[in-house]
Amino acid sequence: MSVDNKDLQIITLGGGCFWCLEAVFERMRGVAKVESGYSNGHVREPTYEQVCSGTTGHAEVVRVSFDPDQVSLRTLLEVFFYIHDPTTLNRQGADQGPQYRSGIYVHNAEQATVARAMMADVQAKHSEPLVTELESESNYWPAEGYHQHYFERNPEQGYCVFVVGAKVDKFELKFSELMRKD
């Protein structure tokens, strides 16, 4: 991922399994880095097994570093809301538990303002209430190395073929103009 601007911003997003979000955002122009991790729980330096137990309070998230001159936060959030269901509490597809909740974890007040406006727009298009939480990022911890770039390294794995690949395809069909060229 090649983005030259040194004035990158970071937003942290939870929308189910982090492998799905990571695979999509790694394909977007203007995104410099995507890191899978755990956020907004109460255990310091949690492991995947601890987070999967549902007792740490963490959400599976991706930390997206992006160049706002190439892609706006609003556009990132539009993609985020398109590729996951923000109306299902603690669940995305077959993945269940509080670690799979929908969340936007902001890094400053400006991001919170943009996220609130986007959430209002998305809510207007849904008959069910949004369950996406909007909070400041806290107690973030990167996921283990084997979770990073998971789809790229495991394209033939069953979950990747049927779940992650489907989200990537959905993104590519709707947002082809946002695909990176490199």
C-alpha positions, 0 to 999 in steps of 0.5 A: 500500500503506497500512500505518500502523504505523511499527514495520515489519519487513523480511524478504528472500526468494528464490524464483525470479524476483522478479517472481512474489514481488513480485506476490504480496506486494504483494497481502497485507494488512500488507505496506507495501512490496515491493522487487525486488533482488539479495542474498547475492552477492559483487559490489557494486551488481550489474546485472540482466545481471551477476546473470543471468550466474550469476557474481555469487553473488546471488539474485533476491529481494524485500525485504518490509516488513511490519507484524507487528501485521497479518501475522506472519512465519510467515504470510509464510513460509507464503505464500512456501513455497506459491508456489514449490518449495523442493525444486528447486536453482537453478531455478523452472519454466523459470528456471534458475541460482543467481540463482533459488535458494530463500532466506530472508535474515533481518535478526535472530536472531528471524527466523532462529528463526521461519524454522528452525521453518517450514522444519522444518514444510515439510520434514515435508510434502515427500518431497524435501529442502528446498534453501532456504538460510537466511542473514543478508541481505548485499550487498543491492542494489535491482533496476533501476527497470523491475523494480519493480512489474513485473506491475502495469506489464506485465500483458499481457506473456507471462511475466506472463500465464502465469507471474506471473499463475498464481502470483498466482491460486494465492495468491488461491485459497488465501489469500483472507483475506490479500488487502489490502482497499485 
